[in-house]
Amino acid sequence: MNRTALMIVFLLVSSLACRTTVPVPDPNPATLPEGEAPQEAATSIPATPGVFPTVVNNTLYLSPGEDVEYALLQSMPVEAIHFEPGAYTIAGPIVFAKPVSLVGSGKDHTVITVTGVQGIAFEGQGEFRIDGITFNNAGQGRAAVEFRQGQFSVSSCRFTSTPESQNSGLLVSGLGTRANINSSFFDQNGMGGIYVEKGANLTLENSLVASNISGIAFFDTASGTVTGNTIAGNQTGILVMEQSTPVIEYNEIYNSATGILVSTTASPRLGENNFHDNHKDTLSMSPE
């Protein structure tokens, strides 16, 4: 059975349960892990072709209304890209092949919507950093953002999707790829909040994963640590499949059909987690 069919079977079994009615945290600034105050949403300004951004001290400064997609596609020797407040649209694909820092003005001020068949991808040796940005998947890509190779540090970001997009927020893929994510939101994705596969490693802490089909999904030989998060209102909170080996502990997991769904071929380490108001807290299934 291929992975897609296998996942459908797992999720169908999980969906046999009835949802409970415990409220799910609303992904707004007042409930952010870092405790930011409510702020006005980003507003959209149409990009004007030929209006280019400024580079100062190896930092590219982008503002709504500039030809952002053109700028990102150029091989500029910059170390950082700073997004001023506002809403940006990228048709993609955009691939960052060398380490760079993407810094927004706060997840409620800087919103990047991906509309194409492929989102924003990172693949290169070295360290990438992303801070203070919302990524919205409104396209047909597998995920709004893909980490394919490298070391990644993500903080105070949000990964979400429009109702029309039946895809995911973030993909972490590839042997040696490591993502360290803190104080971020993964919510309202039509498929998964975070997918981890092909030997990649995820560390997720102090974050909210809510209202996705599967909140976090581990495939192949993926590994990592999921600690101190709120995982609520998903069809399946955490999906552990194939030969994956994550450590899952000290999370609050609730209001889901299944809190943690584990394939009998996987070897997770389930520590102390706080389960409540799930139809099933944990469920083990054979892939056969």
DAUR-V798518 format. One record per residue. RES is the residue in one small letter. PHI is phi in radians with two decimals (none if undefined). D_LAST is the distance of its C-alpha to the last C-alpha in Angstrom with 1 decimal. Layout:
res = {RES RES}
phi = {PHI PHI}
d_last = {D_LAST D_LAST}
This chain:
res = {m n r t a l m i v f l l v s s l a c r t t v p v p d p n p a t l p e g e a p q e a a t s i p a t p g v f p t v v n n t l y l s p g e d v e y a l l q s m p v e a i h f e p g a y t i a g p i v f a k p v s l v g s g k d h t v i t v t g v q g i a f e g q g e f r i d g i t f n n a g q g r a a v e f r q g q f s v s s c r f t s t p e s q n s g l l v s g l g t r a n i n s s f f d q n g m g g i y v e k g a n l t l e n s l v a s n i s g i a f f d t a s g t v t g n t i a g n q t g i l v m e q s t p v i e y n e i y n s a t g i l v s t t a s p r l g e n n f h d n h k d t l s m s p e}
phi = {none -1.31 -1.09 -1.07 -1.11 -1.10 -1.15 -1.06 -1.07 -1.06 -1.25 -1.12 -1.10 -1.08 -1.30 -1.11 -1.34 -1.56 -1.20 -1.55 -1.99 -1.14 -1.12 -1.66 -0.96 -1.43 -1.29 -2.22 -1.00 -1.20 -1.91 -1.13 -0.97 -1.54 1.30 -1.25 -1.43 -1.00 -2.41 -1.21 -1.24 -1.16 -1.94 -1.68 -2.19 -1.01 -1.24 -1.90 -0.97 1.57 -1.71 -1.86 -1.40 -1.91 -2.01 -2.34 0.89 1.11 -2.08 -1.61 -1.79 -1.98 -2.33 -0.99 1.74 -1.48 -1.37 -1.14 -1.09 -1.05 -1.09 -1.18 -1.36 -1.38 -1.53 -1.35 -1.40 -1.87 -1.72 -2.58 -2.20 -1.88 -1.71 -1.21 -1.00 2.52 -1.86 -2.15 -2.14 -2.22 -1.37 1.27 -1.36 -2.07 -2.15 -1.68 -1.78 -2.50 -0.98 -2.73 -1.86 -1.85 -2.15 -1.66 -1.76 1.93 -1.08 -1.63 -1.93 -2.01 -2.18 -1.92 -1.79 -1.75 -2.01 -1.58 -1.42 -2.53 -1.58 -1.70 -2.10 -2.19 -2.67 -3.07 -1.34 2.11 -1.91 -1.95 -2.34 -2.32 -2.55 1.20 -2.34 -1.72 -1.91 -2.00 -1.53 -2.06 -2.00 -1.86 -1.20 -1.04 -2.62 -1.12 -2.30 -2.17 -1.71 -1.78 -2.85 2.18 -2.01 -2.24 -2.12 -2.20 -2.50 0.93 -2.02 -2.33 -2.16 -2.49 -2.45 -1.34 -1.02 -1.35 -1.58 -1.75 -2.15 -2.07 -1.45 -2.40 -2.00 -2.02 -2.46 1.91 -1.06 1.61 -1.34 -2.27 -2.14 -1.96 -2.12 -2.41 0.93 -2.25 -2.01 -2.30 -2.56 1.01 -1.63 -1.15 -2.16 -2.19 -1.23 -2.37 -1.91 -2.19 -2.66 0.96 1.45 -1.26 -2.21 -2.10 -2.01 -2.16 -2.40 0.91 -2.19 -1.98 -2.15 -2.50 1.04 -1.95 -1.13 -2.11 -1.17 -2.32 -2.23 -1.89 -2.20 0.91 -1.88 -1.11 -2.49 2.52 -2.36 -2.04 -2.40 1.23 -1.92 -1.80 -2.17 -2.49 1.21 -1.61 -1.06 -2.21 -1.11 -2.33 -1.92 -2.10 -2.21 0.93 -1.86 -1.27 -2.42 -1.32 -1.77 -2.22 -2.72 1.05 -1.84 -1.78 -2.15 -2.68 0.98 -2.21 -1.06 -2.36 -1.19 -2.30 -1.94 -2.13 -1.28 -1.17 -1.52 -1.54 -2.33 -1.31 -1.92 -1.72 -1.53 -1.38 -2.21 -1.74 -1.73 -2.84 1.04 -1.77 -1.17 -2.28 -1.24 -2.35 -2.54 -1.89 -2.38 -1.45 -1.32 -1.30}
d_last = {7.7 10.8 11.8 13.8 11.3 8.8 12.0 13.1 10.4 11.0 14.7 14.9 13.7 16.2 18.8 18.9 21.2 24.9 26.6 29.5 32.8 33.6 35.2 33.5 35.8 37.5 37.3 41.0 43.4 44.5 41.1 40.3 39.5 42.7 44.7 46.4 48.7 48.1 49.2 49.7 46.9 47.2 49.1 48.6 51.3 50.9 50.9 54.1 53.7 56.0 56.3 54.9 54.1 56.1 55.3 57.0 56.5 53.3 51.9 51.2 52.1 50.6 51.8 50.8 52.8 52.7 50.9 47.9 45.4 48.1 48.8 45.2 44.8 47.8 47.7 49.9 50.4 49.6 48.0 47.4 47.1 48.4 47.7 50.5 49.8 48.6 45.8 44.7 42.7 41.0 39.6 38.2 36.8 38.5 37.5 39.1 39.2 41.3 41.5 43.0 43.4 42.8 44.9 45.2 47.8 45.3 42.1 44.2 46.8 44.8 42.1 40.5 38.8 36.7 36.9 35.7 32.6 32.3 33.4 35.1 33.7 34.8 34.4 36.9 37.9 39.4 39.3 38.9 40.0 39.5 41.4 42.4 40.8 38.7 36.3 35.5 32.9 34.5 33.2 30.3 29.3 25.9 27.9 31.6 31.7 29.8 30.3 29.5 31.7 34.1 34.8 35.0 36.8 36.5 38.5 39.6 37.7 35.7 32.8 32.4 32.0 33.9 32.5 32.3 30.1 26.3 25.7 25.9 28.7 28.1 25.9 26.1 24.9 25.6 26.1 29.3 29.4 30.3 31.0 33.1 33.3 35.7 37.2 35.3 33.8 30.5 30.7 30.2 27.8 26.0 22.7 22.8 25.8 24.8 22.0 21.9 20.2 20.8 22.4 24.7 26.1 27.0 29.6 30.0 32.8 35.0 33.4 32.3 28.9 29.2 28.4 25.5 22.2 20.6 23.4 22.1 18.8 18.0 15.9 15.8 18.3 20.3 22.4 25.3 27.0 27.0 30.1 32.6 31.3 31.2 27.9 28.5 27.8 24.6 21.7 19.6 22.0 20.0 16.4 15.2 12.3 11.3 14.2 16.7 19.3 21.6 24.2 24.5 27.7 30.8 29.5 30.3 27.2 28.0 28.0 24.4 21.7 19.7 21.5 18.8 15.1 13.2 9.8 9.6 10.1 13.2 16.6 18.9 22.2 22.9 26.6 28.9 28.1 29.9 27.7 29.3 29.0 25.3 23.4 20.9 22.1 18.8 15.3 12.3 8.7 5.4 3.8 0.0}
